[in-house]
Amino acid sequence: MKKILLIGALLFSNCVFAEEANDGYSFNAKLGASRYTGIFGVEVQKGKWSLGVGLPTSISVKRYNYENEDSLFYGVYWGKNTDDSYNDYEDGILFDTYERESFGVGVGYIWLWESGWNASTGLSLEDFEQQYTNSNGNYLKTGYSIYLDLSVGYKF
């Protein structure tokens, strides 16, 4: 999955300038449950390509079929979440630290209104690694998950 994210970033940097696109960049502030931009994030778009960052830590690259209108999109992302004050049981053992890292690919759809407001939804498949830690050692879980993304935003 790391290779997929790297390839996506390279495609973004090369293809943004190769495609015909409107002058300048657009920005989309996003809020919701998204693997691409976290709970709160921003996308920078030029042409059909966008680069997103968000909190909790997430970085993404998307390609839209159409720029600045309703469109299907495809993307790759990487995300990381750490909780040093974690205090919960996992398989009957108390852990005090939690870390989750994931890489994924997905597809979705965005609806854009003339006002700048927008809504998007999508499905993502991700490869994840969760690590729980306490004073006695570590517990590692790995696997695959499918996520439904839902977010709203304002594009300017």
N, C-alpha and C positions, 0 to 999 in steps of 0.2 A: 504494500500500500504506500510506503514511503516513496517508492519509485513512481507510482501513479501521481502523487502530489507534485513531485519534482517535474515530471513530464508536463503536468498541467500548468505549472508556473512558467516553464519554458515556452509552452504554446501561447500563454498569455502575453509574454514579453515579445515574442516574434510576430504573432498574428494580429495584435492590436495595430501595428503599424503597416501590416500588409493588406488588411481589408480597408475598403472605403468606409469611412466613418464620418459622423458629424464632427465639426471642429470642437475641440475641448473635451472636457470630462464632465460626467454627471455624478452626483453623490446621492446615496439612498440610505437614510438613517432607518434602522430596522429594530423592531421590538417583537418578541415572541419566543417560541420554542423552535429554534433552528440549529441544525448541526453546522450550517454554513456561517452564521453570524452570532451564535450563542443566544443568550437572553436579550442582550442589547449589543448592537454592532452597527457597522457602516460598510457599504459597498462603494467602491470607486469604479465607475464604468466608463469605458471608451469603446465606442462601436458596439459590437456584440459581445465583448468580453468584460468581465468584472473581477475585481480582486476584493475579497471581504475579510474583515477582522472583527472580532467580537469578544465579549465577556460572558461566561468564563472563557478562557483562552481558546480561540478558534481562528483558523486561517483557511480561506477557501478561494477557489478559482471556478468561475462559471462561464458558460457560453450560452447566450440567448439566441434563439432563431431570428428574432426581430429586435431591433434596438428601439427603445422609447415607445413601446406599445405592448399590448397583451402578447405574451410569448411563452412558449415551452423553453425550458432551460435544462442544461446538463452540468454537473459539477463534480469536483473532488474537494475534500476537506481533511483537515487534521485538527484534533482538539485535545486539550489536556485540562484536567480538573484535579486540584489537590486540596485536601482538608486536613490540616494539622490538629484540629480540635475534634476530630471524629471520635465518638465514644459509643460504639455499638458492637453487637455480636454478629459474627459471621461463622456459620456452621458450629455454633456453640462456644466460640472463643471470643473474648473481648479484645477489640483492637482500638488503638488510639490515633492512627494515621491512615488516611485513604488517598490513593492516587489512581486516576484513570486516564489512559491515553487511547485515542482512537483515530483510525484513518478510514475514510469512506468515499463512496461514489453514490450519486443519486440523480434523480430526474424530478422536475417539478413544473409548475405553471405560475406565472405572475400576471395579475390583473392591474393595469395602470389606468388611473383616471386623469383627466386633463388638469385637475387641481394639483396633481403631484402625489396624492395619496395612492397607496397601492396595497395589495394583499397577495400573499403567495402561499402555496402549499406544495408538498412534494414527498417522495419516498426515498429513503437512503438505506443502503446496505453498508455496514461498517464492520471492521475487524478491530476488536478492542482487547486491552489488557488492563486488569484491575489488580492493584497491589494493596493489601492490608498489612499494617505493621504494628507490633507491640514490642515490649521489652524482651520477649522470648523469641522473636523472629518474624518472618514474613509469610504471608499466604497469598498466592498468585492465582488469579482466574483469567482465562483467555476464552475468546469465542467470537461469534458473529451475532449481530443484532440488526433488526429492521426498524427504522424510525419514521414516524410521520412528522413532517415539518409544517408548522403553521406560523406565519408572521405577518405583521402589518408594517408599513413604512411610509416615509415621505421622501420623495425624490426631488432634488433641486439641482 
